[in-house]
Amino acid sequence: MLDYQISKTMELQNTVKEALNALYHHPDDGVRMQADRFLQDFQRTLDAWQVADNLLHDATSNLETLIFCSQTLRSKVQRDFEELPSEAFRPLRDSLNNLLREFHKGPPKVRTQISIAVAALAVHVPAEDWGDGGIVNWLRDEMNSHPEYIPGFLELLTVLPEEVFNYKIAARPERRRQFEKELTSQMEVALNILTACLNINELKEQVLEAFASWLRLKHGIPGSLLASHPLVLTALSSLNSELLSEAAVNVISELIHYTTSRESGGVQVQMPLIQVIVPQVMNLKAQLRDSSKDEEDVKAIARLFADMGDSYVDLIATGSDESKLIVQALLEVAAHPEYYIASMTFNFWHSLQVTLTRRDSYISLVNESTIESEKNRRLHIFRPAYESLVSLVSFRIQYPRDYQDLSYEDLKEFKQTRYAVADVLIDAASVLGGDAALRILYMKLDEAAACCQNEESEWRPAEAALFGIRAISSYVSVVEAEVMPKVMGRLLKLPQHPQLLQTVCLTIGAYSKWLDAASGGLSILPSVIDVLMSGLAKSEDSAAAAALAFRQICDDCRLKLCGCLEGLFHIYHRAVNGEGTLKVCAEDSLHLVEALSKVISELPPDQAKRALEALCLPVVSPLQEVLSQAPEMLNNRPARDFTVHIDRFGYIFRYVTHAEAVADAIQRLWPIFKAIFDLRAWDMRTMESICRACKYAVRTSGRCMGTTIGEMLEKIQELYKQHHQPCFLYLSSEVIKIFGSDPSCADYLKNLIESLFQHTTRILTSIQVRLHLDIACFLSSIMGWLVDLHTSIAGIYFQTRYSR
């Protein structure tokens, strides 16, 4: 039996070797895929333990075999340890230990996998079962007994604390927490091991990496002890070392995070350590500007300054002389030409802004006057820094010269950069005030606009300045009278390059409230509308921006625009009918529908009624044309042929607030709506669109709807029994909400509810509902309808019971 088992294991070992050879060297893709599948299946078997262990101990195994088997053993220990009997632990530990010794100078990938396997084993096995006082004490004894294997053992000491946070290990939560406690209790032993290893010069980098790893456990070592600890002093003195700087930066970064962690006691407890770290990091400031430094080295230094800023923001916000020096250093990082380095500071500028402006930061002060005084003092201190920041980051939102050749991913990354910089500008505006930030950005616009006279001119700097001005629009006062008139004057005269025109339109929309409040706003509006018309015709992107701007302006300047309805209707007709050169898509045209609807809402009732008729006319005509076709052709039309127009009605009924005018419109339109209900009741998308339009009509018109509401509900009841569309329930619930409190409607609504409810219960208990393709959506809709009914139904039944 034993001979058979050995023979089977040997056969499997040879098969694994052959599969690995095929995977890496066979020319046939099919053979390689078959080998890959076999190896993946093999890793899940119980035999994988013994086979992988044997091949790792086999001196004839090549590198590919060693890497695969070390990965297999590591994954088995992490995920499948419970497959093994309890007595297998010690032989497994001894075997892994022997492998660690064997590969102490072997392939790094193999050594790392074996180290992780030993660490994962320690996660599974409690310290008392491990023996020798737990893995750290065991490791110390092994290093003392076999100093020649220290490099391999150091790697194990490095990965050990990392496995606390490795959730690939199939350990129970309680055991994972226990393992973390075991390691933190042995922190002193681990640091003593690392301190002793400092005497071996060629191991210093490994020692520092291991120290950084142990710091991530955030065990509460007193700051006074760490401040003079040999490991900390070695890391600080190695910051300027060409060989050790990367490892030293990792240690100092972890120390900075450690000083602010809850487990370490926080900043006050760790102040002795902070007072040692900060001056040493500040000494690196000159290297940020050193052109001879490697970019990766500059990135590492910038990371330390960013870590200091993020971690010590509350200390920096006090405005001390030392904090001002840190802020100056962070401004130098923000000025770095490489975005990925400069952007390391963005989180700090936001955190500092929040700390400076929120009331909670001053909670310890006694009274309101003291709070206000201290807040103003701090804001005054940091104003110059944020003024510099606006100038430093604003160029990063400028389009690259080759923007037209950018790939989709590069363009996406550029847009993300612009959004990130916009957030920084908003932070600056929060500290400086929007008007002050506007003055800085306008200077850049003024400079750029002077060089931007026609479409062939350099437009990118002007577009970038406008993008920044748009970003801070919410922070600029609506009564700002010094710079905003100049901004409007400039942007209305800029050349109409597509990207520039798009940003011009978006900026106009962003400042719609200013246009309404400005004393000269009415005189500017015609020119503004002309620019937006150009946007509608230039490109699809500029048309989308212009349509949005129209909506914003008509929303905020609606009273001023009541006298311009004729011109607005001309634009609206062209956009909705697709006439001329306008490039407005159907979705963006809804902005124009909403825009006109809001202006009409400000008209007197008689004028509003006529204007609403004019607003509906270009929407009615194409619908009538579609409905005039033969029924068989109508059934083949896509839902979009209907919903494009019906959605516009939905916007009209939603945003025109004259109840009687909307009621009159829906009464005139009901024959068309009824025809759509009859012809397309099977089409969920069309029914959802028309029910949404009817819902807004009911919501706006209320009791002004008259007989139309009765016809609508009868049609809903009839069609619901045939087609079971969930949107019919939602429309009926809207009616119940509005009319539920009216005693005269109680009997009618009671019958409606009973009819719909009875049919719904029949659907739910029938076999058909289980075959419904949209069953999840359907059931969700019914439950939502029932919840909506809950608030109205009791009142209706109360009224019907006691009104008799």
Disulfide bonds with the S-S distance in Angstrom:
none
